[in-house]
Amino acid sequence: MEERDTKDLLSYIEGFDWDKGNITKNWEKHKVSHSECEEVFFTTPFVVKDDEPHSSVEDRYYVLGKTDKDCVRQD
């Protein structure tokens, strides 16, 4: 897996795409809202890795970081 530079990653983000199914699935599986998941991209430090198992159609990543509430999340 390739580790991404924070500035490099953020320069490509145009937004987050959440459909109702993913919002519900994320809440049921992790008990975390989609907006809280997004916080880890904007609170430093955080680590981003390629999500190879889910990247067959598009580039996808997972991130490990903290939310504004200082909770540690891996999303």
MMTF fields as JSON, N, C-alpha, C and O atoms, coordinates in Angstrom:
{
  "mmtfVersion": "1.0.0",
  "mmtfProducer": "UNKNOWN",
  "numBonds": 299,
  "numAtoms": 300,
  "numGroups": 75,
  "numChains": 1,
  "numModels": 1,
  "chainsPerModel": [1],
  "groupsPerChain": [75],
  "chainIdList": ["A"],
  "bondAtomList": [4, 2, 8, 6, 12, 10, 16, 14, 20, 18, 24, 22, 28, 26, 32, 30, 36, 34, 40, 38, 44, 42, 48, 46, 52, 50, 56, 54, 60, 58, 64, 62, 68, 66, 72, 70, 76, 74, 80, 78, 84, 82, 88, 86, 92, 90, 96, 94, 100, 98, 104, 102, 108, 106, 112, 110, 116, 114, 120, 118, 124, 122, 128, 126, 132, 130, 136, 134, 140, 138, 144, 142, 148, 146, 152, 150, 156, 154, 160, 158, 164, 162, 168, 166, 172, 170, 176, 174, 180, 178, 184, 182, 188, 186, 192, 190, 196, 194, 200, 198, 204, 202, 208, 206, 212, 210, 216, 214, 220, 218, 224, 222, 228, 226, 232, 230, 236, 234, 240, 238, 244, 242, 248, 246, 252, 250, 256, 254, 260, 258, 264, 262, 268, 266, 272, 270, 276, 274, 280, 278, 284, 282, 288, 286, 292, 290, 296, 294],
  "bondOrderList": [1, 1, 1, 1, 1, 1, 1, 1, 1, 1, 1, 1, 1, 1, 1, 1, 1, 1, 1, 1, 1, 1, 1, 1, 1, 1, 1, 1, 1, 1, 1, 1, 1, 1, 1, 1, 1, 1, 1, 1, 1, 1, 1, 1, 1, 1, 1, 1, 1, 1, 1, 1, 1, 1, 1, 1, 1, 1, 1, 1, 1, 1, 1, 1, 1, 1, 1, 1, 1, 1, 1, 1, 1, 1],
  "groupList": [{"groupName": "MET", "atomNameList": ["N", "CA", "C", "O"], "elementList": ["N", "C", "C", "O"], "formalChargeList": [0, 0, 0, 0], "bondAtomList": [1, 0, 2, 1, 3, 2], "bondOrderList": [1, 1, 2], "singleLetterCode": "M", "chemCompType": "L-PEPTIDE LINKING"}, {"groupName": "GLU", "atomNameList": ["N", "CA", "C", "O"], "elementList": ["N", "C", "C", "O"], "formalChargeList": [0, 0, 0, 0], "bondAtomList": [1, 0, 2, 1, 3, 2], "bondOrderList": [1, 1, 2], "singleLetterCode": "E", "chemCompType": "L-PEPTIDE LINKING"}, {"groupName": "ARG", "atomNameList": ["N", "CA", "C", "O"], "elementList": ["N", "C", "C", "O"], "formalChargeList": [0, 0, 0, 0], "bondAtomList": [1, 0, 2, 1, 3, 2], "bondOrderList": [1, 1, 2], "singleLetterCode": "R", "chemCompType": "L-PEPTIDE LINKING"}, {"groupName": "ASP", "atomNameList": ["N", "CA", "C", "O"], "elementList": ["N", "C", "C", "O"], "formalChargeList": [0, 0, 0, 0], "bondAtomList": [1, 0, 2, 1, 3, 2], "bondOrderList": [1, 1, 2], "singleLetterCode": "D", "chemCompType": "L-PEPTIDE LINKING"}, {"groupName": "THR", "atomNameList": ["N", "CA", "C", "O"], "elementList": ["N", "C", "C", "O"], "formalChargeList": [0, 0, 0, 0], "bondAtomList": [1, 0, 2, 1, 3, 2], "bondOrderList": [1, 1, 2], "singleLetterCode": "T", "chemCompType": "L-PEPTIDE LINKING"}, {"groupName": "LYS", "atomNameList": ["N", "CA", "C", "O"], "elementList": ["N", "C", "C", "O"], "formalChargeList": [0, 0, 0, 0], "bondAtomList": [1, 0, 2, 1, 3, 2], "bondOrderList": [1, 1, 2], "singleLetterCode": "K", "chemCompType": "L-PEPTIDE LINKING"}, {"groupName": "LEU", "atomNameList": ["N", "CA", "C", "O"], "elementList": ["N", "C", "C", "O"], "formalChargeList": [0, 0, 0, 0], "bondAtomList": [1, 0, 2, 1, 3, 2], "bondOrderList": [1, 1, 2], "singleLetterCode": "L", "chemCompType": "L-PEPTIDE LINKING"}, {"groupName": "SER", "atomNameList": ["N", "CA", "C", "O"], "elementList": ["N", "C", "C", "O"], "formalChargeList": [0, 0, 0, 0], "bondAtomList": [1, 0, 2, 1, 3, 2], "bondOrderList": [1, 1, 2], "singleLetterCode": "S", "chemCompType": "L-PEPTIDE LINKING"}, {"groupName": "TYR", "atomNameList": ["N", "CA", "C", "O"], "elementList": ["N", "C", "C", "O"], "formalChargeList": [0, 0, 0, 0], "bondAtomList": [1, 0, 2, 1, 3, 2], "bondOrderList": [1, 1, 2], "singleLetterCode": "Y", "chemCompType": "L-PEPTIDE LINKING"}, {"groupName": "ILE", "atomNameList": ["N", "CA", "C", "O"], "elementList": ["N", "C", "C", "O"], "formalChargeList": [0, 0, 0, 0], "bondAtomList": [1, 0, 2, 1, 3, 2], "bondOrderList": [1, 1, 2], "singleLetterCode": "I", "chemCompType": "L-PEPTIDE LINKING"}, {"groupName": "GLY", "atomNameList": ["N", "CA", "C", "O"], "elementList": ["N", "C", "C", "O"], "formalChargeList": [0, 0, 0, 0], "bondAtomList": [1, 0, 2, 1, 3, 2], "bondOrderList": [1, 1, 2], "singleLetterCode": "G", "chemCompType": "PEPTIDE LINKING"}, {"groupName": "PHE", "atomNameList": ["N", "CA", "C", "O"], "elementList": ["N", "C", "C", "O"], "formalChargeList": [0, 0, 0, 0], "bondAtomList": [1, 0, 2, 1, 3, 2], "bondOrderList": [1, 1, 2], "singleLetterCode": "F", "chemCompType": "L-PEPTIDE LINKING"}, {"groupName": "TRP", "atomNameList": ["N", "CA", "C", "O"], "elementList": ["N", "C", "C", "O"], "formalChargeList": [0, 0, 0, 0], "bondAtomList": [1, 0, 2, 1, 3, 2], "bondOrderList": [1, 1, 2], "singleLetterCode": "W", "chemCompType": "L-PEPTIDE LINKING"}, {"groupName": "ASN", "atomNameList": ["N", "CA", "C", "O"], "elementList": ["N", "C", "C", "O"], "formalChargeList": [0, 0, 0, 0], "bondAtomList": [1, 0, 2, 1, 3, 2], "bondOrderList": [1, 1, 2], "singleLetterCode": "N", "chemCompType": "L-PEPTIDE LINKING"}, {"groupName": "HIS", "atomNameList": ["N", "CA", "C", "O"], "elementList": ["N", "C", "C", "O"], "formalChargeList": [0, 0, 0, 0], "bondAtomList": [1, 0, 2, 1, 3, 2], "bondOrderList": [1, 1, 2], "singleLetterCode": "H", "chemCompType": "L-PEPTIDE LINKING"}, {"groupName": "VAL", "atomNameList": ["N", "CA", "C", "O"], "elementList": ["N", "C", "C", "O"], "formalChargeList": [0, 0, 0, 0], "bondAtomList": [1, 0, 2, 1, 3, 2], "bondOrderList": [1, 1, 2], "singleLetterCode": "V", "chemCompType": "L-PEPTIDE LINKING"}, {"groupName": "CYS", "atomNameList": ["N", "CA", "C", "O"], "elementList": ["N", "C", "C", "O"], "formalChargeList": [0, 0, 0, 0], "bondAtomList": [1, 0, 2, 1, 3, 2], "bondOrderList": [1, 1, 2], "singleLetterCode": "C", "chemCompType": "L-PEPTIDE LINKING"}, {"groupName": "PRO", "atomNameList": ["N", "CA", "C", "O"], "elementList": ["N", "C", "C", "O"], "formalChargeList": [0, 0, 0, 0], "bondAtomList": [1, 0, 2, 1, 3, 2], "bondOrderList": [1, 1, 2], "singleLetterCode": "P", "chemCompType": "L-PEPTIDE LINKING"}, {"groupName": "GLN", "atomNameList": ["N", "CA", "C", "O"], "elementList": ["N", "C", "C", "O"], "formalChargeList": [0, 0, 0, 0], "bondAtomList": [1, 0, 2, 1, 3, 2], "bondOrderList": [1, 1, 2], "singleLetterCode": "Q", "chemCompType": "L-PEPTIDE LINKING"}],
  "groupTypeList": [0, 1, 1, 2, 3, 4, 5, 3, 6, 6, 7, 8, 9, 1, 10, 11, 3, 12, 3, 5, 10, 13, 9, 4, 5, 13, 12, 1, 5, 14, 5, 15, 7, 14, 7, 1, 16, 1, 1, 15, 11, 11, 4, 4, 17, 11, 15, 15, 5, 3, 3, 1, 17, 14, 7, 7, 15, 1, 3, 2, 8, 8, 15, 6, 10, 5, 4, 3, 5, 3, 16, 15, 2, 18, 3],
  "groupIdList": [1, 2, 3, 4, 5, 6, 7, 8, 9, 10, 11, 12, 13, 14, 15, 16, 17, 18, 19, 20, 21, 22, 23, 24, 25, 26, 27, 28, 29, 30, 31, 32, 33, 34, 35, 36, 37, 38, 39, 40, 41, 42, 43, 44, 45, 46, 47, 48, 49, 50, 51, 52, 53, 54, 55, 56, 57, 58, 59, 60, 61, 62, 63, 64, 65, 66, 67, 68, 69, 70, 71, 72, 73, 74, 75],
  "secStructList": [7, 7, 5, 7, 7, 2, 2, 2, 2, 2, 2, 2, 7, 7, 7, 7, 7, 7, 7, 2, 2, 2, 2, 2, 2, 2, 2, 2, 2, 2, 1, 7, 7, 2, 2, 2, 2, 2, 2, 6, 6, 6, 1, 1, 1, 3, 3, 3, 3, 3, 7, 4, 4, 4, 7, 1, 1, 1, 7, 7, 3, 3, 3, 3, 3, 3, 7, 6, 6, 7, 7, 3, 3, 3, 7],
  "xCoordList": [0.828, 0.0, 0.865, 1.92, 0.414, 1.159, 0.62, -0.586, 1.511, 1.091, 1.048, 1.988, -0.034, -0.225, 0.18, -0.042, 0.774, 1.071, -0.246, -1.096, -0.427, -1.673, -2.045, -3.186, -1.121, -1.415, -1.81, -2.731, -1.125, -1.436, -2.862, -3.607, -3.247, -4.585, -5.646, -6.6, -5.498, -6.512, -6.659, -7.73, -5.612, -5.711, -6.643, -7.127, -6.903, -7.774, -9.21, -10.091, -9.461, -10.804, -11.726, -11.453, -12.822, -13.837, -15.076, -15.974, -15.133, -16.287, -16.413, -15.587, -17.44, -17.689, -19.021, -19.996, -19.06, -20.249, -20.878, -20.393, -21.954, -22.647, -24.046, -24.841, -24.353, -25.736, -26.403, -25.731, -27.722, -28.465, -28.043, -27.954, -27.785, -27.371, -26.059, -25.919, -25.09, -23.799, -23.9, -23.22, -24.73, -24.917, -25.479, -24.994, -26.496, -27.124, -26.156, -26.018, -25.486, -24.541, -23.413, -23.027, -22.885, -21.799, -22.256, -21.519, -23.453, -23.975, -24.184, -23.798, -24.791, -25.07, -23.788, -23.714, -22.788, -21.55, -20.611, -19.989, -20.502, -19.497, -20.063, -19.32, -21.365, -22.016, -21.36, -21.104, -21.1, -20.507, -21.215, -21.493, -21.501, -22.19, -21.24, -20.022, -21.807, -20.976, -20.234, -19.102, -20.848, -20.157, -18.981, -17.959, -19.112, -17.985, -16.853, -15.682, -17.186, -16.147, -15.342, -14.121, -16.008, -15.334, -14.36, -13.373, -14.632, -13.789, -12.346, -11.437, -12.108, -10.742, -9.833, -8.613, -10.413, -9.615, -9.115, -8.184, -9.725, -9.411, -8.862, -8.689, -8.585, -7.988, -6.663, -6.636, -5.58, -4.273, -3.804, -4.203, -2.975, -2.45, -3.434, -4.3, -3.28, -4.007, -3.163, -2.246, -3.498, -2.771, -3.769, -4.883, -3.367, -4.21, -3.498, -2.303, -4.236, -3.703, -4.652, -5.851, -4.106, -4.94, -5.831, -5.378, -7.084, -8.031, -8.122, -9.11, -7.067, -6.948, -8.12, -8.567, -8.631, -9.735, -11.001, -11.824, -11.169, -12.37, -12.087, -12.922, -10.936, -10.523, -10.537, -9.809, -11.323, -11.297, -11.921, -11.531, -12.881, -13.56, -13.051, -12.962, -12.715, -12.268, -11.216, -11.116, -10.43, -9.463, -10.213, -11.058, -9.899, -10.521, -9.434, -8.39, -9.693, -8.71, -9.394, -10.612, -8.586, -9.092, -8.166, -7.001, -8.716, -7.977, -8.089, -9.128, -7.009, -6.99, -6.656, -5.608, -7.543, -7.329, -8.32, -9.052, -8.337, -9.218, -10.321, -10.14, -11.472, -12.577, -12.445, -11.543, -13.349, -13.339, -13.565, -13.163, -14.205, -14.443, -13.246, -13.292, -12.158, -10.922, -11.089, -10.339, -12.089, -12.269, -11.385, -11.261, -10.777, -9.96, -10.88, -11.664, -10.777, -11.629, -10.769, -9.781, -11.162, -10.609, -11.762, -12.627, -11.788, -12.912, -12.441, -13.255],
  "yCoordList": [-1.191, 0.0, 1.244, 1.289, 2.224, 3.461, 4.491, 4.731, 5.092, 6.132, 7.459, 7.8, 8.211, 9.466, 10.644, 10.644, 11.645, 12.9, 13.64, 13.663, 14.246, 14.92, 15.983, 16.01, 16.852, 17.908, 17.303, 17.789, 16.257, 15.604, 15.066, 15.275, 14.388, 13.822, 14.912, 14.838, 15.916, 16.964, 17.757, 18.302, 17.834, 18.587, 17.911, 18.564, 16.618, 15.888, 15.745, 15.365, 16.036, 15.854, 16.949, 18.139, 16.522, 17.459, 17.4, 18.231, 16.447, 16.276, 14.813, 13.983, 14.515, 13.153, 12.697, 13.447, 11.478, 10.927, 9.907, 8.781, 10.296, 9.408, 9.143, 10.073, 7.904, 7.581, 7.061, 6.714, 7.015, 6.631, 5.259, 5.053, 4.326, 2.983, 2.993, 2.301, 3.775, 3.842, 4.585, 4.227, 5.603, 6.317, 5.363, 5.316, 4.613, 3.663, 2.553, 2.225, 1.973, 0.88, 1.335, 0.604, 2.531, 3.054, 3.248, 2.932, 3.758, 3.959, 2.618, 2.455, 1.664, 0.367, -0.399, -1.065, -0.309, -1.056, -0.393, -1.079, 0.96, 1.658, 2.639, 3.154, 2.901, 3.889, 5.272, 5.954, 5.657, 6.961, 7.56, 6.859, 8.848, 9.513, 9.784, 9.801, 9.993, 10.286, 11.613, 11.744, 12.585, 13.869, 13.722, 14.388, 12.859, 12.619, 11.901, 12.177, 10.991, 10.326, 11.342, 11.225, 12.322, 13.334, 14.183, 14.685, 14.342, 15.18, 14.702, 15.522, 13.391, 12.892, 13.388, 13.409, 13.787, 14.32, 15.734, 16.2, 16.413, 17.817, 18.071, 19.222, 16.998, 17.088, 16.337, 15.14, 17.029, 16.388, 15.939, 16.518, 14.93, 14.15, 13.061, 12.654, 12.599, 11.429, 10.69, 11.251, 9.422, 8.563, 8.072, 7.669, 8.109, 7.651, 6.52, 6.602, 5.489, 4.344, 4.015, 4.284, 3.431, 2.94, 1.824, 0.97, 1.825, 0.769, -0.184, -0.196, -0.98, -1.835, -2.806, -2.983, -3.439, -4.377, -3.718, -4.397, -2.411, -1.714, -0.734, 0.122, -0.846, 0.132, -0.409, 0.11, -1.416, -1.996, -1.072, -1.121, -0.233, 0.655, 2.084, 2.777, 2.532, 3.903, 3.903, 2.945, 4.972, 5.104, 5.307, 6.195, 4.474, 4.604, 4.507, 3.893, 5.128, 5.197, 4.944, 5.071, 4.582, 4.599, 5.493, 5.695, 6.013, 6.991, 6.627, 6.158, 6.85, 6.677, 8.033, 8.605, 8.547, 9.867, 10.136, 9.243, 11.37, 11.767, 12.682, 13.427, 12.612, 13.508, 14.773, 14.893, 15.706, 16.931, 16.648, 17.438, 15.526, 15.123, 14.386, 13.911, 14.286, 13.624, 12.113, 11.447, 11.578, 10.121, 9.591, 10.217, 8.448, 7.82, 7.001, 6.186, 7.225, 6.521, 5.986, 6.603, 4.836, 4.309, 4.138, 3.289, 4.938, 4.922, 4.682, 4.638],
  "zCoordList": [0.0, 0.0, 0.0, 0.633, -0.7, -0.831, 0.163, 0.219, 0.941, 1.864, 1.127, 0.409, 1.297, 0.586, 1.45, 2.661, 0.824, 1.478, 1.7, 0.81, 2.876, 3.225, 2.204, 1.741, 1.842, 0.864, -0.477, -1.133, -0.88, -2.142, -2.13, -3.088, -1.079, -0.993, -1.0, -1.775, -0.157, -0.049, -1.336, -1.6, -2.138, -3.381, -4.381, -5.305, -4.215, -5.129, -4.625, -5.396, -3.371, -2.819, -3.337, -3.184, -3.951, -4.431, -3.56, -3.699, -2.681, -1.81, -1.429, -1.809, -0.687, -0.243, -0.812, -0.805, -1.298, -1.928, -0.997, -0.881, -0.337, 0.602, 0.075, -0.066, -0.215, -0.534, 0.74, 1.711, 0.717, 1.92, 2.443, 3.653, 1.532, 1.949, 2.709, 3.718, 2.231, 2.921, 4.243, 5.205, 4.304, 5.571, 6.623, 7.753, 6.242, 7.17, 7.551, 8.73, 6.56, 6.809, 7.733, 8.646, 7.503, 8.323, 9.767, 10.701, 9.948, 11.306, 12.005, 13.163, 11.312, 11.925, 12.256, 13.289, 11.394, 11.594, 12.599, 13.411, 12.55, 13.353, 14.378, 15.213, 14.325, 15.215, 15.089, 16.082, 13.843, 13.572, 12.355, 11.382, 12.418, 11.317, 10.164, 10.339, 8.989, 7.821, 7.985, 7.52, 8.632, 8.826, 9.789, 9.621, 10.795, 11.701, 10.967, 11.224, 10.064, 9.261, 8.459, 8.354, 7.902, 7.092, 7.913, 7.377, 9.193, 10.058, 10.1, 10.226, 9.997, 10.124, 9.003, 9.163, 7.866, 6.764, 7.03, 6.372, 7.984, 8.236, 9.631, 10.03, 10.381, 11.71, 11.656, 11.37, 11.926, 11.834, 13.208, 14.219, 13.254, 12.14, 11.723, 12.496, 10.485, 10.024, 8.994, 8.394, 8.807, 7.871, 6.827, 7.163, 5.57, 4.47, 3.738, 3.45, 3.449, 2.701, 1.553, 1.632, 0.484, -0.61, -0.09, 0.673, -0.494, -0.14, -1.332, -2.065, -1.504, -2.69, -2.885, -4.018, -1.827, -2.052, -2.608, -3.222, -2.405, -2.856, -3.995, -4.288, -4.635, -5.646, -7.069, -7.915, -7.362, -8.708, -9.756, -10.922, -9.364, -10.309, -10.215, -11.228, -9.013, -8.779, -7.684, -6.916, -7.607, -6.517, -5.214, -5.104, -4.226, -2.905, -1.863, -2.085, -0.71, 0.361, 1.683, 1.807, 2.678, 4.04, 4.848, 4.507, 5.915, 6.714, 8.19, 8.654, 8.907, 10.359, 10.947, 10.649, 11.779, 12.368, 13.482, 13.909, 13.944, 15.04, 14.533, 13.569, 15.203, 14.891, 15.731, 16.56, 15.506, 16.297, 17.779, 18.633, 18.083, 19.473, 20.048, 21.183, 19.26, 19.667, 19.786, 20.5, 19.07, 19.014, 17.899, 16.846, 18.127, 17.094, 16.205, 16.69, 14.883, 13.922, 12.784, 12.386, 12.275, 11.035, 10.083, 10.298, 9.026, 8.08, 6.668, 5.745]
}
